């Protein structure tokens, strides 16, 4: 996939995200990934509501996260989500940077389609999703 679909959103490390040392607890990065993933799926035009209405669930099957620099209480940052694969599964990469552009965290998640009527996993993404991605990739 030469051209890639990405979104970048601003976020802030809130009090409820940090530990006793005012550092964002490692598990909250997954929440940030989810916020960016939802923005990316909205851009594609196939968010979680659309998935359910089309008869497919897309459970997360893997998540990977690398912590590079700590994210602190009240710090603003940007997270970029990029669709890396879509033909057989959804694989999204994430990059979190501070306001100065320094890398704080990077990661990825993978989701596979499940037919909600049968409960069967699909090893090829459903046409409804493929059509949305390919239409967006054709736009300039």
N, C-alpha and C positions, 0 to 999 in steps of 0.2 A: 504494500500500500504506500505509494509515493506521497500523495497528499494525505494529510491527517486532519482529523476534526479535533479541535481543542477548545476549552474554555478556561478562563482564569477568573477567580473570584477573590474579593478581599474578605478577610476574617480577622477576628480579634480574640486573643486568649483571655477568656473570662475567668473570674474567680473560681467558679465551680469546676473548671478544667484542670486546676493546678494542685500539686501536692503541698506538703508543709514547708517546702523550700521555695515555693512560688514558681516551680518549673512545671510545665504541662506534663501531666501523667501520660505515660506512653500509650495507653489504651485509647486516649482521646484523639490520637491521630487518625484512627479508623473512622471516628465520627467526622472529622474534617474531610477525609476521603469521600465519605458518603455524601456530604454536602456538595462537594465538587462533582461527584458522579451524577447526582440529581440534576445539577445545572447542565452537565454534558448531555444527559438523556433528554432534557427539555429542549436543548438546541437541536438534537437529532429529530425530535418530534415523536419520541417513543419512550415516555417516562413510565413509572411503575403502574400508574392507572391505565395507560395505553396497553401495557403488557398484559395486565389482568383482563382487560376488555377483549384483547385478541386471543385469549385462551392460553397464555404462556406465563409461567413463573420463571424467574431468572435468579436462582439462589447463588450467592457468593460461594465459590468452592475453594478459593485460595486467596490469601492476602499476604503481602510481603512488605516490610517496612524497614528502612534504614535510617537511624537517627544520627545526624551529622553534627548539629549544634542545638543546644537547648532552646526551647521556645518558652518565654517567661510570661508571667501574669501581666495582663494589660498590653501586651505587645501586639501590634498589628502586623499582619503578614498576608501573603497572597499564595493561593494554591492553584496550580494548573493541572487540569485533567485532560489527558490525550487518549483518544481511542487508538489503540495499537493493533488490535485484531478484531474482526467482526464476522468473518465467514462461518466459523465453526463454534465460536464462543465470543464472549465480550471480554477483552483484556484491555484494561485501562491503566496507564501509568500516571503517577502523581508526582508533582514537584512543589515543595513548599519553600518559599524564599521570604526573607525579611524585607523590609522597606528599602534597604540598601542593595538588595539583589543577592545577598549571600544565601547559599543553600543551607536549609535547616534540616530537611527530611526529604527522602524520596521513597517511593513505593509503587506497588501495583496490586491490582485485584483482578480476579478471573471469575466470570459467571457463565453458567451453562443453562441453556433453555430446557425447560421441562414442560411437557404437554399436560396442562392441568386436568384434562378430561381423563387421561390414562395414567398419569403419574410417571410416564416414561421420560427418561433423559433423551435429548436430541443431540446428535453429533454433528448436525448442520444447523445453522441459525435459521429460524423460520423466514419465509419470503417477506412477510410484512416488515420485519426488521431490516433485512437486506435491502429492500426497496427504499426505505427511509434513508439509510446510510448512503447508498449509492446516489440517490437524488441530491443529497447535500454535498457529496464529493464533486458532483458535476457543476455545482454553482461556482461562480468566480468570486 
